[in-house]
Amino acid sequence: MKILCKDCLHLLDYSKNKLKIVQTKEITTFAFMKYLLFPFRLIWRIWFYLLMIISVIAMSPFILLLLSDEKYYGAFWKLMRAWSFFLIYGMGFRLRFDREEELDPEKSYVFIANHASLLDPWMMIASSKNPILFVGKKELVKLPLFGFFYKKAVVMVDRKDPKSRKKVYARIKKRLDEGLSIAIFPEGLVPTENVVLAPFNNGAFSLSIQYQMPIVPQLYFDGKRLFSWDFFKGYPGVFRVKQGKFIETNGLTMDNKDALKEQAFDLLHNELLNDKLYIKDTNRPNNAREFKSPL
């Protein structure tokens, strides 16, 4: 069995009960380039936060006005889509959409997607003209400036508090009656990069059954490589976004929730497994941070 040592950047070979340390030029080169490029990547990351902060400050009067009344949410959504394209393209990224089925502007949906990048919410916003209401983590409210607007625009849930989850359902029902769609990242977190897809939570599937809304599965294939949470990685490139065929929920009851969740998980999981670039990013053999040293 071979595994990468986190501290020494050596390849450890446990064949025949003997430990051999094998120097690899690829690992050494990778480590050198990783740290050599870090200052440039750090500046690039800082540029992202500057873009976000400056644009939020510039838009703040319009955001406050459009969030002052729920009837303005359609206009607010158009502003958010323009902002999303601004951030994505401002960072040197491009989007390539592959839609197996198109949205009906008169219908409400539950959007789900895998979560591997800081840009995932903005990619979901950019992908849909249909206004979407996000269900997000309460912890993000603590972020300076962004948290203030986040609190107004997102239905927040404390995933550790069952009472919080019940209140979310009540708030969502009102907005669904207004024709909005719902977006939930069912993994509930950003999994470590060696995980293909983390287990799903129940929320998205309970809502889709309760309100008989189709599920729109989306897949983001390139976030781990282009813009993950790791400051040592990333570069401008093309984000591939695939919108799969919708999963219908007409006639389903809560007894079908687990089966529906499993169906959705299998769909996303199989798509990710069959994407060579995504799997290469996930099982990256020369990334020491993905392995724990046995020493």
C-alpha positions in Angstrom: 0.0 0.0 0.0 1.3 3.4 -0.9 0.4 6.7 0.9 1.8 10.2 0.9 3.5 11.5 4.0 2.0 14.9 4.9 5.1 16.2 6.6 8.0 14.9 4.5 6.4 14.8 1.0 7.7 11.3 0.5 5.9 8.3 -0.9 5.6 5.6 1.8 5.5 2.0 0.5 4.2 -0.6 2.9 4.8 -3.6 0.7 5.8 -6.9 2.3 5.7 -5.3 5.8 8.7 -3.2 5.0 8.7 0.6 5.1 10.5 2.2 2.2 10.7 5.9 1.6 10.8 6.7 -2.1 11.7 10.2 -3.2 9.5 11.3 -6.1 10.4 14.2 -8.5 6.8 14.8 -9.2 6.0 15.4 -5.5 9.0 17.7 -5.1 8.1 19.7 -8.2 4.5 19.9 -7.1 5.5 21.2 -3.6 7.9 23.8 -5.1 5.4 25.1 -7.6 2.6 25.2 -4.9 4.6 27.5 -2.6 6.1 29.5 -5.5 2.7 30.4 -6.8 1.2 31.1 -3.4 1.8 34.9 -3.4 0.1 35.3 -6.8 -2.8 33.1 -5.7 -3.1 35.1 -2.5 -3.3 38.3 -4.4 -5.9 36.7 -6.7 -8.0 35.6 -3.7 -7.8 39.1 -2.1 -9.0 40.5 -5.5 -12.1 38.3 -5.2 -12.9 39.7 -1.7 -12.2 43.2 -2.9 -14.6 42.7 -5.9 -17.2 41.3 -3.6 -16.9 44.1 -0.9 -16.7 47.0 -3.4 -19.7 45.7 -5.4 -21.8 45.1 -2.3 -21.1 48.6 -1.1 -22.0 50.0 -4.5 -25.2 48.0 -4.7 -26.2 48.5 -1.1 -28.8 51.3 -1.7 -30.5 49.2 -4.4 -30.3 46.0 -2.3 -31.9 47.7 0.7 -34.7 49.1 -1.4 -35.4 45.8 -3.2 -35.3 43.8 0.0 -37.6 46.2 1.8 -40.7 44.5 0.3 -41.1 40.9 -0.9 -42.9 42.1 -4.0 -39.5 43.5 -5.3 -37.8 40.1 -5.1 -38.0 39.5 -8.9 -36.0 42.7 -9.5 -33.6 41.8 -6.6 -33.0 38.4 -8.3 -32.1 40.1 -11.6 -29.6 42.3 -9.7 -28.1 39.2 -8.0 -27.7 37.4 -11.4 -25.9 40.4 -12.8 -23.7 40.5 -9.7 -22.9 36.8 -10.0 -21.7 37.1 -13.6 -19.7 40.1 -12.5 -17.9 38.2 -9.8 -17.4 35.1 -11.9 -16.1 36.8 -15.0 -14.2 39.4 -12.9 -12.1 36.5 -11.4 -11.2 35.3 -14.9 -13.7 32.4 -15.0 -16.1 31.4 -17.7 -19.3 29.3 -17.4 -20.3 26.4 -19.7 -23.8 25.2 -19.2 -25.2 21.9 -20.3 -28.9 21.7 -19.7 -30.7 18.4 -20.3 -34.0 20.0 -19.5 -35.1 23.7 -19.4 -36.9 25.5 -16.6 -40.5 26.6 -17.0 -40.7 30.2 -15.8 -44.2 29.6 -14.5 -43.2 26.7 -12.2 -41.4 26.5 -8.8 -38.5 24.0 -8.3 -36.2 22.7 -5.7 -32.6 23.2 -6.8 -29.9 20.9 -5.5 -26.1 20.6 -6.3 -22.9 19.3 -5.0 -20.9 21.8 -3.0 -17.1 22.0 -3.6 -16.3 25.7 -4.1 -16.8 29.1 -2.7 -18.4 30.1 -6.0 -21.1 27.4 -6.0 -24.0 29.7 -4.9 -23.1 32.3 -7.5 -23.0 29.7 -10.2 -26.5 28.5 -9.2 -27.8 32.1 -9.3 -26.2 32.6 -12.7 -27.8 29.4 -14.0 -31.5 30.4 -13.4 -33.7 33.2 -14.5 -36.3 31.8 -12.2 -36.1 33.7 -8.8 -34.6 31.3 -6.2 -34.7 31.6 -2.4 -31.7 30.1 -0.8 -31.8 28.1 2.4 -28.4 28.8 4.1 -26.3 28.3 7.2 -26.9 30.6 10.1 -23.1 30.9 10.7 -22.6 33.0 7.6 -24.4 35.9 9.2 -21.2 36.6 11.2 -19.3 37.7 8.1 -18.8 41.5 8.0 -21.1 43.4 5.7 -22.0 40.3 3.6 -23.7 38.9 6.7 -26.1 41.9 6.9 -27.5 41.4 3.4 -27.3 37.6 3.7 -29.6 37.7 6.7 -32.2 39.7 4.6 -32.0 37.6 1.4 -31.6 34.1 2.7 -33.8 31.8 4.8 -31.3 30.8 7.6 -31.3 27.5 9.4 -29.4 26.3 12.4 -28.8 22.7 11.3 -28.1 21.7 14.9 -31.5 23.0 16.2 -34.7 21.0 15.2 -36.8 24.1 16.2 -34.9 26.2 13.7 -35.6 23.7 10.9 -39.4 23.8 11.7 -39.4 27.6 11.5 -37.7 27.4 8.1 -40.6 25.4 6.7 -43.1 28.0 7.8 -41.1 30.8 6.2 -40.6 28.9 3.0 -44.3 28.1 2.5 -45.1 31.8 2.3 -42.5 32.4 -0.3 -43.4 29.4 -2.4 -47.0 30.7 -2.6 -45.4 33.7 -4.3 -44.0 31.5 -7.0 -40.3 31.3 -5.9 -38.1 28.3 -6.2 -35.9 26.9 -3.4 -32.1 26.2 -3.4 -30.5 23.8 -1.0 -27.0 22.2 -1.0 -28.1 18.9 0.5 -24.7 17.9 1.7 -25.1 20.6 4.3 -21.4 21.4 4.2 -18.4 21.7 2.0 -16.9 18.2 2.3 -13.1 17.7 2.3 -11.7 17.4 -1.2 -11.1 13.6 -1.1 -14.9 13.1 -0.8 -16.8 12.6 -4.0 -20.1 13.5 -2.5 -21.1 13.7 1.1 -24.4 12.1 2.4 -27.5 14.2 1.8 -29.7 15.8 4.5 -33.5 15.5 4.3 -34.6 19.1 3.9 -34.6 19.4 0.1 -36.5 16.2 -0.3 -39.1 16.9 2.4 -39.9 20.2 0.8 -40.1 18.9 -2.7 -42.6 16.2 -1.6 -44.5 18.5 0.7 -45.1 21.1 -2.1 -44.9 18.6 -5.1 -42.1 20.5 -6.8 -39.7 18.9 -9.2 -36.1 18.6 -8.1 -33.5 20.3 -10.4 -30.2 18.5 -10.0 -27.1 20.5 -10.9 -23.5 19.4 -11.0 -20.4 21.6 -10.6 -17.4 19.7 -11.9 -14.4 22.1 -11.6 -14.7 23.9 -8.2 -12.1 21.8 -6.4 -9.5 22.6 -9.0 -10.3 26.2 -9.9 -11.6 27.9 -6.7 -11.7 25.6 -3.7 -11.3 26.8 -0.1 -7.6 26.0 -0.3 -5.6 29.2 -0.8 -2.7 27.2 -2.2 -4.8 26.2 -5.3 -6.9 27.7 -8.0 -6.6 29.6 -11.3 -8.9 31.2 -13.9 -10.6 28.7 -16.1 -14.0 27.3 -17.3 -16.6 26.1 -14.8 -18.7 23.3 -16.3 -22.3 23.3 -15.0 -24.6 20.5 -15.9 -28.3 20.6 -15.2 -29.7 17.1 -15.3 -33.2 15.9 -16.0 -35.6 16.9 -13.4 -36.8 14.5 -10.7 -40.6 14.6 -10.5 -42.3 14.3 -7.1 -46.0 14.3 -8.2 -47.9 11.8 -6.1 -45.0 11.1 -3.7 -45.6 11.1 0.1 -43.3 11.4 3.0 -43.0 7.6 3.0 -41.0 8.1 -0.3 -38.6 10.6 1.1 -35.7 8.3 1.7 -36.1 6.7 -1.7 -36.2 10.1 -3.3 -33.1 11.2 -1.4 -31.3 8.1 -2.5 -32.4 8.6 -6.1 -31.0 12.1 -6.1 -27.8 11.1 -4.4 -27.1 8.3 -6.9 -27.8 10.6 -9.8 -25.3 13.2 -8.7 -22.8 10.7 -7.4 -22.7 8.7 -10.7 -22.3 11.8 -12.8 -19.4 13.0 -10.6 -17.8 9.5 -10.7 -17.9 9.5 -14.5 -16.2 12.8 -14.8 -12.5 12.1 -15.2 -11.4 15.7 -14.2 -13.6 15.8 -11.1 -12.3 12.4 -9.9 -8.7 13.4 -10.7 -9.2 16.5 -8.5 -10.9 14.4 -5.8 -8.3 11.6 -5.6 -5.3 13.8 -6.4 -2.3 11.6 -5.6 0.2 14.4 -5.3 -1.8 16.5 -2.8 -0.3 15.8 0.6 -3.0 17.6 2.4 -5.5 14.9 1.5 -3.7 12.2 3.4 -2.7 11.7 7.0 0.8 10.4 7.7 1.0 7.2 9.8 4.2 8.4 11.4 
